[in-house]
Structures are given as structure tokens and as C-alpha cells.
Amino acid sequence: LAELRGLTPFVALQSHYHLLERGVEKEVLPYCQEAGVGFVPYFPLAGGFLTGKYKRGEAAPAGSRGERSGYVQQYMTKANYDKVEALTTWAAERGRGMNELAQAWLMAQPQVCSVISGATRLAHVESNVKAADWLLTADEVAEITAVLDQA
């Protein structure tokens, strides 16, 4: 479309994408690869759900997104808690946290050129830096994907 109108072509596309929301893998990421367009996921931690902040069977902390946001609450299902718990164990066995795993997995996806991740504390920034340094192997990505594909 940009070419037809004599405009600068798109260089990146931005959308939701994380361990529990992978719909872009069907059409969007293949398009990005074919068109040479980078992909930038946002909400990589599903509003904090992928950090393990929200525990199965416990009320979300007062004032948190999990208490007030339908976006986060939609992930609070048995299947998703099962996945997060399994992946938290997998990450811990490697001396890593769930935040690091969630972001490293995104960066291991071929079309992902950057990840939009916010921080409200210094510890979040430090964890984000650790995630950027964790280069998952193809075997590790396959193991993570196998956990996600269960249920």
C-alpha cells in the first residue's frame, strides 16, 4: 500500500504478543517475515500475570491491575495458572525468573526486533536487562512452546 501511494514503507508492526497470547503467529508474524517488517510486542508480561504476581486462589493485590483490569483478569484461568507455574519452575531450574523467561522467549522469535516493557521499580529494570542477556537456544524455545501448547 505504501509503495502504491509513494509513501515510506512500514518497518515495524506493534501488537499484543506474549506467552499466553500468540494469535499473531498465524498470520501477522509470517507477513512480517515475508515483507521484511519487524515486530514489536507490547504487554509482554500480560499486565503482570506472567511475573507470578497473581497467585492461584488468592485475591489480586489491592490497587493492582489484576484487581481492576479485565485485560489481566482474562488470563486468570486454570490453564494459564498451570502454564505459568510450569514455566516458573522451568525458569527457576536455570536460575532465572519468569519475567526474564517471558521477555527472552519473545526476543527469541525471529521477527521480534524489540520488546516494549515498562517498569515501576528499579528491580523491574534490572530484570529486563537480565532478560535481554538471556539468549534462548532453539531447544529451549521448543521446550517452552511445548509447555504452552499443553492444555
N, C-alpha and C positions, 0 to 999 in steps of 0.2 A: 504494500500500500504506500509506504513512504517513497519507494522508488518511482511508482507511478505518478506521484504528486511532486516529485523533485525535492523531497524532504530528506533530512538526515535519517538514516535507518535506526531502528531500535538497537540498542546494545545490551540492554538488560531488561528483565521482566521480574516483577516483585509480587509475591503471593504468600499465603499461608502454606507452610510445609514444615512438618516435624515428624517425629517417630510415630505419632498416632494419627496424623492427618496426611495421607500420602496420595491423595487423589490426583495431584499434578503429575504423578509418574506415568499415568496412562496416555495423556495427550500433550500436556504442556512441556514437560521435560524433553520428550522426543522432538517436539517442534523446536525448542531452543537449541538442541544439538544440531538439527538439520539446518537451521537458519544462522547458526553461529552466534546465538544470543545467550548471554549469561543469565543465570537465575539467582535471585536474592530472596531467600526465605525470611519472613518475619514471624514473630511469636514462636521462636524455635523451642521454647520451653512450655508451650501451651499454657501461658499465663501463670507459670509456676508449678503446674501439675507434674511436669516431668522432673522437677527437682526433688520430689518426695515430700514437699511441704505439706501436702494434704494427705492425711492418713485414712486408710480404710476404716469405716465405722466411727470416725471422730468428726465432730463439727469443724468446719473450716475456722481458722483463727478470726476473731472479731476484726472487722475492718478490712479483711483481705479480699482479693479478687475472687477467691473461692467462695466467699460468703455472699458477695453482691453481684457477681458476673455470671450470666448464663453461658458465656463463652467458656469459662473454666469449668462450670458445673456440668456441661455436656460430656466432659471426659471422665467424670466420677462414676464409672461403671465397673462392675466386677471384672470384666475382661481387661479393661485398661489398668486397673489396680494390679491385676495378675501380671501384666506385661511390665509395668514399672517396677514391681517388686523383683521379678526375674532379672530385669536389666540392671537394677541397682546392685544385686548380688554379683552379676557378671562384671560390672564396673569395679566393684569393691575388690574382687579377686585379682584385679590388675592394678590395685592401688589408686583407683580413680573414683570420682563422684559422678552422680547421674547427670548433673549439669554439663560436665565435661563430655560425657558419652553422647548426650543429645546433640551437642554442637559439633563434636568431632565426626559423628555419623553424617550430619548434614554436609560438612566440608569434604567428606569422602565421596559425595555424589558428584559425578563428572561435570554437570552443568552448573553446579553451585559455585559462584565466584566470590561470595561474601555472605555473611550471616548478620542480620540486624538483631542485636541483643542488647537490651537495656540493663542497667544496674542501679540499685538504690543504696548499695553499700560497697565499701572497698573490697570486702570478701567476694562479692559478685564479680567485680572487675578482675580480681586475681584468678578466680575460677575460669573466667572467659579466656584469659591469657593461657592458662594451662590447657584448655580445650583446643586452642589454636595450635599448640605444640604437639598435640596427640595425632599422629598420622596413622589411622587405622589401616591394617592390611586388608587385602581382598577377602581373606579367610575370616577376619574379624567382622567385616561388614556382612558377610554371609551368615555368620553365627547370630548377629544382631537381627538381621532380617528374618531368620528362621524363628526367633522368639516372637517377632512382630506378627508373623504370618500364622502363628498358632492362635486358636480361639475364634 
